[in-house]
Amino acid sequence: MRFDRCGFLIALLFATWPLAGGRLEAADLLPPETSIADAVDFYVEAVQRESQVTPAPEVDDANFIRRVTLDLAGRIPSVAEVRDYVQSTEPQKKQQLVDRLLASPDFPYHQRNEVDALLMAGKGPGEWRDWLYKAYSEDRRWPDLFRSLMLPKEADAVEKPAVTYLKTRAANIDDMTNDTSRLFFGVSINCAKCHDHPLVADWKQDHYFGMASFFNRTYLTKKQFLAERDEGQLKFRTKAGEEKQARLLFLTSADISEPSLAEKSDAERQKVDEKQKADNDRETPPEPAFFSRRAQLVDVALRPDSNSFFTRSFVNRNFARIFGRGLVTPLDQMHSENEPSHPELLQWLARDVESHGYDVRRLLRGLVLSRAYGRSSRWEQAGDRPADRLFAVAAVRPLTPMQFALSLAIATGNPADLAGQQAAADQWPNRRRDLENQAYGFAQQLELPGENFQVGVSEALLFANGGQIANEYLRDSGDRLVGVLKGQSDRNEMIKTAFLSVLSREPQSEELAAVSQYLAEREDRSAAAISQFVWSLLTSSEFRFNY
Amino acid sequence: MAHSFRGWCGSADHGVSRRGFLGSTVAAGSAFAANMTVLNVLKNPALAEEIKRQEKRVILLWLAGGASQLETWDPKPGRPTGGPFRAIDTNVPGIRISELMPKLAQRQQHTAIIRSLNTKNADHGGGTDLMETGRPKEPGINYPDLGAILARELGRADSQVPDYVSMYTSTEGRHKGGSGFLGARYAPMFLDKDLTPDNIRRLESISDLDHQQRMELRNLLSTRFARAREGNTLGSHNSAYARVRGLMASEKLFDLSQEPDSVRARYGPTQFAEQVIVARRLCEAGVPFVKTARAWWDSHGQNFETHLELVSELDHVMSTLLDDLQERGLLDSTLVITLGEFGRTPGINPSLGRDHFANAWSASLSGCGIKGGTAFGKTDEDGNKVVEGEVGAEALFATIFNALGIDHQKNYYLGARPVPLTNPGTEPIQEVLA
């Protein structure tokens, strides 16, 4: 993941949102008791009508369960899950499916993987990943996690892994500053570092260095513990060459007052002095600073305000995760010069999220139950494909490395084994954990999709010629799909099993014919032919994307 | 890709042999990618050979860590900053270089020295970014590096060989560069463990025919899926698979054992030398950009011992490369760039080292499009600052583009936004262009 986006920041600094058009009064929004799904559809469909666009039809059941299982459980559904869902005549089956997935052992794993991808490019160390998993098993919320990351308790055995976020960035104040701003506040501010913004008069270097000042006292001790000093000011040079001392300044331009060293008594100053000297040599993690600038950042960022950078960015990132595109895009350019596609919806969701304690399950549930989420990704109507910002056609989204690797394991596993493990409530949590651990290694070979992501030839070569694909996933032993298929005597049934297992749907007649012919031409080497056929399913774009 | 046709007379009657034409088996199922429409002409080996001859290639000799200009192209003998090494005459009157480069001194007619780089950024990470992309980072744009740009400008859309190969050594710090907004299509093929790319060889468990037909079945299924669906990432997935078979056919290019012993002996036994041999093999086969890397030049201590070793090797390997390219008739179409992220301080520190220095340093360009035997720009008598012809990374890149016949003001488009190859106002160094 690149950390270099900067962007036109900010006018955000003076914190009216959105400047163009003005912020809506709460009274102008749909009532708070509206369901999230209804609010999404109300606002999204209003813009579609304005643009005279009729959205794509809803997807069929097989497509829906694949999509939503990838989004909430981080993997494709098993054959049994697809069959049960498609065959169910229950009128509330969609809601039941979504509720089951959100309550499943899969959810905290997937949530952990998404947050690890966001904060650590999907490469966080094991103890960090375990900590995140635990956090989501316990339903910890985003503000709480933010506080833990900014003020990690390194001496506490349980909470210690939270230090990973800052520790891996502590050597570079720009990384701490810009990543924190980008990931939690939706604002990339590093382009205000070298000069005031040339186009936006309000945007000054003061803001970059104001934000950096929250981190300028943070350092790693000789024993590599995270520590924070009680003193130290950041200075910077303006374009005109003038040297300035940075003020502690949040994105909203909120100034933070802090105790001045000059006002301290000699005894207090001595205490600060001694602590700082001792901290660097300590064999155990140092105590927090007497006055922690990072604690000030947490306070100012989490001040109750549904319109805060923190809340809006939380909404926008989750929306993008589900729809493949944020209400504001790019995700780190949430400022007044870059309006949301649906300003009222963003505001409504931000209010909803704040008043429901940043409950991510609740938010995701509402988003995936909207009609907008269920649209087909095919555009088959007359006229041009509508702009992405209208959400009239579903996006075709590349799987993350973890989704891909987990799905690979599900797709190539023995379907009956999987069904058994899923049916037994005491087995699936362990099975899922094992799958996670196995998938992690494979996932490290794949690139995390970012903006404008493209699949590289190295991935295609890995699948075409890599030993792991052939010898592990496509092995013809009984615990694998290929082994099961080998034992199925009816060719058409066998092809169906493979399609269901890998692509979560039945084959169409042309596909059945093409595959049948492929296999018929290779009756002298039928096991190899089956494995080649399964390979062609695994490498098809249909498997590589959530569509 | 129209540049590929420049100079082609249009006749299909050239009696060009098939020998040496790589990847004459055009990959099955290359019908996907939007950008793979042009060269059906490849099916005609005569035309393909003709086009290949026109093509231009680049070998980058990356001096990771930052080589000293004073011990290479811009010696200051007899000055307090000069160090122990002398300057020697080259075969071009008036140009003197360090005595550590006696072989290059006899081949100065191929090379233009640029002695007046002031790139300002003397941090490994920042300097590397700058010298890889040719410009400072900018808000909201992830710029491609030189290799990715040249892969796109000089590569063939449906190339059967890789179009950007990047080698590095374990001591280089694993800075990977990348294709930025040009996307993974132009991302380098990295050789990070040995000289053979990962997964380029077919497993023995599948026959070549099955490997090919399995791909055709995959393409059939994937094409059905792509109907009425859109997305750049989706296109890239199919393009990547469409290139697999062709790339596999290029495996022998990476095989040093296919090179005669006499050639290997000539380059020498070092890792850098082997990289350069492979680079030459790749370029000969039409790979437009190959980065080789020699590390680690970061001589904060013992600068002179370090440079005695590294410059001597560079002198030998680069000289051999220039000779080899010339003997094969490739020097006129191959640009050799010798560059690092910055130079080193004229001041010698107490550990007899030189530190990072980006204010007055040197790089060289040899071969394709270059006026050899020139030395552009000047530093002051101690090498502390540029006194004549100051240029930055942008001008160096504009010069490289022009040497290869690429308009340095050409635009790429990010959505509707034009992004020129070099920022407006940038001019190439005409004095070193042929």
Interface residues (C-beta under 8 A of the other chain):
Chain A: R2 D4 R5 C6 G7 F8 L9 S188 N190 C191 P330 Q333 S377 R378 W379 E380 R385 A395 V396 R397 P398 E447 P449 N452 F453 Q454 V455 G456 V457 S458 E459 A460 L461 L462 A464 N465 G466 G467 A470 Q508 E510 E511 A514 V515 Y518 R522 A528 A529 Q532 F533 W535 S536 L537 T539 S540 S541 E542 R544 F545 Y547
Chain B: K137 E138 P139 G140 N142 P162 F181 G183 A184 R185 A187 M189 F190 P197 D198 N199 I200 R201 R202 L203 S205 I206 D210 H211 Q213 R214 M215 L217 R218 L220 L221 S222 R224 F225 A226 R227 A228 R229 E230 G231 N232 T233 L234 S236 H237 N238 S239 A240 Y241 R243 V244 L247 M248
